Amino acid sequence: MEHKLLRQDISALLIAGPTASGKSALALEMARDLGGEIVNADSMQVYGVLDRLTARPDAQDLTEIPHHLYGHVSPGTAYSTGIWLDQATQAIAAIRARGALPVVVGGTGLYFRALTGGLSEMPAIPDPIRTELRARLETEGVEALHAELARLDPLMGERLRPADRQRILRALEVVRSTGRSITEFQGRGGARIVDPDSAHCIVLEPERPLLHARINARFAAMVEQGALDEVKKLISLDIPPQHPAMKAIGVSQISDYLAGLHSLDRAVELASTATRQYAKRQMTWFRNQLGENWQRLHL
C-alpha cells in the first residue's frame, strides 16, 4: 500500500480482514514505516498456548515492533468484547502518550464495531450462570435455550431465530442474571474510542482462489511448526469444550487425530475446510457491516 495515501493527522490505523489475508504482515510493515505500535483485534489470538494455531505474530515480529493484547489470556479464562475494549482503550491511550500511532489489526468484526461505534453497557454475568448455560447449549441444544428465552424474555425470544446460538445464549445470560431484557442494556451506548472519520480504516479483500491457497498452505505449516503440541497442552488443561478457546479452528480436528479417529492428513483437510468457511463468513460480515469509511484493498 502507498503510505502517501494516509493523512498525516490520523488518530489510528485500523486493518481488518479475513484469516490468512496478510493483514498482520501489512500491519507490521506500516507500523514500522509510520512509527506505530500494534494492537490485536482477533478474539482467538488473545489466548495463550495457541501461538501457531491462531497464527499469532512470531517472536521476531514481537521484538521488532511493540505488540499488545496477544496471548495474554489463559485459555480457561472467560473473555468478552467488553473486556477487550477496556484493554484496547488502555493500550491505545498509552501508545498515543508515547507519541506513536495505534495500529489495530485483526479479524473480529465486533471488536472493530465496539472500537469505532461504542459498546452497549452490559451487566457482568456470574460465572455459574455462564458455565451452566454454555454446558446446556452443548448437551440440550440451542432449541431448549431458545424456549427458555422465549419464556423469560418474550421480546427477544420472538426477535431471535432458533438457530442464532450466540445471541440466544447472550440474551439468556442477561435475563437470568438481572431479570431484565437485554434490550434495556443495548440502548445504553458506550463511548467511541476511535473516531472512524479521524482514523484510516482498511479492510483486506483478497481474491478467493488466492485466499484459499494461503489457507491450505498455512494450516499444513502450522502442523509442522508445533500445532499438535499446542493442542496436546490445551487438552491437558481440562478446559470445558464449550469454552471459546476450545473452539479455535484446528483444535477439534487435531484432537480427533490424537484420539485416533482419523489420519493427520484428514485433520489438516478438515481444518483447512473449516478455515475457508470461516473466512467466507468474515468477508460477508466485513462487506455488510463496515461502511464507507473503510478503504477496501484487494491484495
NUFI-297983 format. One record per residue (C-alpha): residue number from 1; x, y, z; residue in one letter. Coordinates in Angstrom, 2 decimals. Example, Ala and Ser with C-alpha at 12.3 -4.5 7.8 and 13.67 -1.06 7.14 Angstrom:
<nodes>
 resi      px      py      pz resn
    1   12.30   -4.50    7.80    a
    2   13.67   -1.06    7.14    s
</nodes>
This chain:
<nodes>
 resi      px      py      pz resn
    1    0.00    0.00    0.00    m
    2    1.17    3.52   -0.76    e
    3    1.71    5.20    2.60    h
    4    1.31    8.60    0.97    k
    5   -2.41    7.84    0.76    l
    6   -2.56    8.20    4.52    l
    7   -3.33   11.60    6.00    r
    8   -0.61   12.88    8.28    q
    9   -3.01   13.60   11.14    d
   10   -4.77   10.26   11.52    i
   11   -5.66    9.18   15.07    s
   12   -5.23    5.45   14.41    a
   13   -4.76    2.91   11.64    l
   14   -7.30    0.08   11.58    l
   15   -6.68   -3.03    9.46    i
   16   -9.38   -5.69    9.24    a
   17   -9.56   -8.77    7.07    g
   18  -10.31  -12.49    6.95    p
   19   -7.91  -15.09    8.25    t
   20   -4.81  -15.61    6.08    a
   21   -5.40  -12.35    4.18    s
   22   -1.98  -10.91    5.06    g
   23   -3.25   -8.29    7.48    k
   24   -0.63   -9.00   10.16    s
   25    2.19   -8.58    7.65    a
   26    0.67   -5.32    6.39    l
   27    0.25   -4.04    9.96    a
   28    3.89   -4.82   10.73    l
   29    5.10   -3.06    7.58    e
   30    3.02    0.04    8.21    m
   31    3.80    0.19   11.93    a
   32    7.49    0.02   11.04    r
   33    7.23    2.80    8.45    d
   34    4.83    5.07   10.35    l
   35    6.15    4.75   13.90    g
   36    3.30    2.63   15.16    g
   37    2.57    0.00   17.78    e
   38    0.25   -2.90   17.05    i
   39   -2.92   -3.79   18.99    v
   40   -4.56   -7.16   18.45    n
   41   -8.23   -7.27   17.40    a
   42   -8.61  -11.02   16.98    d
   43  -10.66  -12.90   19.57    s
   44   -8.57  -16.09   19.32    m
   45   -5.12  -14.51   19.31    q
   46   -5.71  -13.18   22.83    v
   47   -5.35  -16.72   24.24    y
   48   -2.10  -18.21   25.40    g
   49   -0.88  -21.69   24.36    v
   50   -2.26  -21.45   20.81    l
   51    0.61  -19.50   19.27    d
   52    0.81  -21.30   15.93    r
   53   -2.78  -22.47   15.69    l
   54   -4.10  -18.89   15.85    t
   55   -1.28  -17.54   13.62    a
   56   -0.02  -15.06   16.19    r
   57    3.00  -12.93   15.19    p
   58    6.26  -14.77   15.78    d
   59    8.97  -13.84   18.27    a
   60   10.95  -11.79   15.76    q
   61    7.93   -9.64   14.87    d
   62    7.05   -9.16   18.55    l
   63   10.59   -8.00   19.23    t
   64   10.82   -5.62   16.28    e
   65    7.57   -3.70   16.89    i
   66    5.67   -3.43   20.21    p
   67    2.59   -5.66   20.14    h
   68   -0.31   -5.52   22.61    h
   69   -3.09   -7.94   23.67    l
   70   -1.54  -11.06   22.15    y
   71   -1.55  -14.32   24.12    g
   72   -2.20  -12.58   27.43    h
   73   -5.33  -14.55   28.40    v
   74   -5.31  -18.06   29.85    s
   75   -7.31  -20.42   27.60    p
   76   -9.51  -21.33   30.57    g
   77  -10.45  -17.71   31.32    t
   78  -13.71  -16.14   30.14    a
   79  -13.09  -13.22   27.79    y
   80  -15.53  -10.87   26.09    s
   81  -15.75   -7.97   23.68    t
   82  -16.23   -5.65   26.64    g
   83  -13.04   -6.83   28.33    i
   84  -11.14   -6.48   25.05    w
   85  -12.47   -2.95   24.55    l
   86  -11.37   -1.89   28.05    d
   87   -7.88   -3.31   27.46    q
   88   -7.62   -1.91   23.93    a
   89   -8.67    1.52   25.20    t
   90   -5.84    1.48   27.75    q
   91   -3.32    0.23   25.19    a
   92   -4.29    2.87   22.62    i
   93   -4.09    5.67   25.20    a
   94   -0.61    4.52   26.26    a
   95    0.57    4.28   22.65    i
   96   -0.62    7.80   21.92    r
   97    1.03    9.06   25.11    a
   98    4.34    7.73   23.76    r
   99    3.79    9.70   20.56    g
  100    3.25    6.56   18.48    a
  101    0.46    5.59   16.10    l
  102   -2.00    2.87   17.25    p
  103   -2.26    0.19   14.55    v
  104   -5.22   -2.07   15.35    v
  105   -5.32   -5.29   13.32    v
  106   -7.47   -8.40   13.40    g
  107  -10.36  -10.38   12.03    g
  108  -13.01   -9.97   14.74    t
  109  -15.58   -7.58   13.35    g
  110  -17.31   -6.98   16.67    l
  111  -14.07   -5.63   18.12    y
  112  -13.83   -3.00   15.38    f
  113  -17.51   -2.15   15.76    r
  114  -17.03   -1.64   19.51    a
  115  -13.90    0.43   18.96    l
  116  -15.43    2.79   16.41    t
  117  -19.08    2.82   17.45    g
  118  -19.13    2.32   21.20    g
  119  -20.35   -0.70   23.10    l
  120  -23.60   -1.12   24.95    s
  121  -23.03   -1.32   28.69    e
  122  -23.84   -4.91   29.54    m
  123  -24.08   -6.35   33.06    p
  124  -21.45   -8.76   34.35    a
  125  -22.56  -12.38   34.07    i
  126  -21.83  -14.55   37.14    p
  127  -19.56  -17.46   36.26    d
  128  -22.00  -20.15   37.49    p
  129  -24.73  -18.90   35.14    i
  130  -22.31  -18.59   32.21    r
  131  -20.93  -22.08   32.79    t
  132  -24.36  -23.66   33.23    e
  133  -25.84  -22.15   30.09    l
  134  -22.84  -22.94   27.90    r
  135  -22.89  -26.54   29.10    a
  136  -26.63  -26.78   28.41    r
  137  -26.10  -25.36   24.94    l
  138  -23.87  -28.34   24.18    e
  139  -25.96  -31.02   25.89    t
  140  -29.55  -29.85   25.31    e
  141  -29.11  -27.85   22.12    g
  142  -29.99  -24.31   21.16    v
  143  -33.71  -25.10   20.83    e
  144  -34.02  -25.70   24.57    a
  145  -32.28  -22.40   25.37    l
  146  -34.43  -20.56   22.84    h
  147  -37.57  -21.95   24.50    a
  148  -36.36  -20.74   27.90    e
  149  -35.52  -17.32   26.46    l
  150  -38.99  -17.05   24.92    a
  151  -40.48  -17.72   28.37    r
  152  -38.25  -15.26   30.28    l
  153  -37.85  -12.57   27.60    d
  154  -40.66  -12.91   25.04    p
  155  -39.46   -9.91   23.01    l
  156  -36.01  -11.38   22.39    m
  157  -37.44  -14.87   22.03    g
  158  -39.54  -13.61   19.13    e
  159  -36.77  -11.47   17.67    r
  160  -34.06  -14.16   17.54    l
  161  -34.16  -17.14   15.22    r
  162  -33.83  -20.52   16.98    p
  163  -30.55  -21.15   15.13    a
  164  -28.89  -17.93   16.38    d
  165  -26.82  -19.70   19.04    r
  166  -24.57  -16.93   20.38    q
  167  -27.20  -14.19   20.56    r
  168  -29.68  -16.53   22.25    i
  169  -27.01  -17.54   24.76    l
  170  -26.10  -13.90   25.45    r
  171  -29.72  -12.76   25.84    a
  172  -30.46  -15.65   28.19    l
  173  -27.35  -14.94   30.27    e
  174  -28.52  -11.35   30.77    v
  175  -32.13  -12.11   31.67    v
  176  -31.08  -14.93   34.01    r
  177  -28.52  -12.65   35.71    s
  178  -30.62   -9.49   36.02    t
  179  -34.25  -10.41   35.45    g
  180  -34.30   -7.76   32.71    r
  181  -34.26   -7.98   28.92    s
  182  -31.00   -7.44   27.09    i
  183  -32.81   -4.76   25.07    t
  184  -32.77   -2.49   28.14    e
  185  -28.98   -2.56   28.15    f
  186  -28.44   -2.38   24.38    q
  187  -29.79    1.17   24.30    g
  188  -27.03    2.41   26.59    r
  189  -24.23    3.09   24.17    g
  190  -20.70    3.50   25.45    g
  191  -18.03    5.94   24.39    a
  192  -16.46    5.79   20.93    r
  193  -12.75    5.09   21.37    i
  194  -11.64    5.64   17.77    v
  195  -13.49    8.05   15.50    d
  196  -13.50    6.39   12.05    p
  197  -13.54    9.84   10.44    d
  198  -10.18   10.69   12.01    s
  199   -8.66    7.22   11.55    a
  200   -7.52    5.44    8.41    h
  201   -9.53    2.23    8.07    c
  202   -8.53   -0.61    5.74    i
  203  -10.27   -3.91    5.07    v
  204   -8.46   -6.54    3.02    l
  205  -10.49   -8.43    0.43    e
  206   -8.18  -10.95   -1.27    p
  207   -9.38  -12.87   -4.30    e
  208  -10.96  -16.15   -3.22    r
  209   -8.58  -18.56   -5.06    p
  210   -5.56  -16.79   -3.58    l
  211   -7.06  -16.78   -0.09    l
  212   -7.91  -20.49   -0.28    h
  213   -4.39  -21.34   -1.40    a
  214   -2.95  -19.37    1.51    r
  215   -5.26  -21.09    3.99    i
  216   -4.37  -24.57    2.77    n
  217   -0.63  -23.88    2.86    a
  218   -0.79  -22.13    6.22    r
  219   -2.54  -24.89    8.13    f
  220   -0.12  -27.50    6.85    a
  221    2.70  -25.24    8.03    a
  222    1.04  -24.83   11.44    m
  223    1.19  -28.59   11.94    v
  224    4.86  -28.66   11.03    e
  225    5.58  -25.77   13.41    q
  226    4.06  -27.27   16.55    g
  227    0.27  -27.11   16.39    a
  228    0.00  -30.72   17.59    l
  229    1.90  -29.95   20.79    d
  230   -0.27  -26.87   21.37    e
  231   -3.46  -28.95   21.18    v
  232   -1.96  -31.59   23.49    k
  233   -1.20  -28.89   26.05    k
  234   -4.68  -27.40   25.67    l
  235   -6.27  -30.81   26.25    i
  236   -4.13  -31.30   29.37    s
  237   -5.68  -28.15   30.89    l
  238   -9.07  -29.92   31.01    d
  239  -10.98  -26.87   29.77    i
  240  -14.75  -27.34   29.18    p
  241  -15.40  -28.00   25.48    p
  242  -17.86  -25.11   25.22    q
  243  -15.16  -22.56   26.13    h
  244  -14.22  -20.26   23.20    p
  245  -10.54  -21.28   23.21    a
  246  -11.58  -24.90   22.63    m
  247  -13.47  -23.81   19.52    k
  248  -10.40  -22.39   17.77    a
  249  -10.24  -23.89   14.30    i
  250   -7.95  -26.88   14.33    g
  251   -8.45  -27.85   17.97    v
  252  -11.26  -30.35   17.40    s
  253   -9.73  -31.71   14.18    q
  254   -6.32  -32.29   15.76    i
  255   -7.94  -33.64   18.94    s
  256   -9.75  -36.24   16.85    d
  257   -6.48  -37.17   15.16    y
  258   -4.75  -37.54   18.54    l
  259   -7.63  -39.76   19.65    a
  260   -7.09  -42.00   16.61    g
  261  -10.36  -41.07   14.90    l
  262   -8.73  -40.12   11.61    h
  263   -5.36  -39.50    9.96    s
  264   -3.27  -36.36   10.25    l
  265   -3.85  -35.62    6.56    d
  266   -7.59  -35.82    7.17    r
  267   -7.27  -33.48   10.17    a
  268   -5.43  -30.93    8.02    v
  269   -8.05  -31.26    5.29    e
  270  -10.96  -30.77    7.71    l
  271   -9.32  -27.82    9.48    a
  272   -8.48  -26.15    6.16    s
  273  -12.10  -26.56    5.04    t
  274  -13.36  -25.07    8.31    a
  275  -10.94  -22.17    7.94    t
  276  -12.13  -21.43    4.39    r
  277  -15.74  -21.43    5.62    q
  278  -14.84  -19.09    8.47    y
  279  -13.02  -16.72    6.10    a
  280  -16.12  -16.59    3.91    k
  281  -18.25  -15.60    6.93    r
  282  -15.72  -12.94    7.88    q
  283  -15.72  -11.43    4.40    m
  284  -19.52  -11.36    4.32    t
  285  -19.59   -9.57    7.69    w
  286  -16.99   -7.01    6.62    f
  287  -18.79   -6.41    3.34    r
  288  -22.13   -5.78    5.05    n
  289  -21.06   -4.12    8.30    q
  290  -18.06   -1.91    7.51    l
  291  -19.17    1.34    5.90    g
  292  -17.77    3.90    3.51    e
  293  -15.03    4.97    5.93    n
  294  -13.20    1.73    5.12    w
  295  -10.80    1.52    2.22    q
  296  -11.05   -1.88    0.55    r
  297   -7.84   -3.44   -0.73    l
  298   -7.67   -6.50   -2.97    h
  299   -4.19   -7.83   -2.15    l
</nodes>
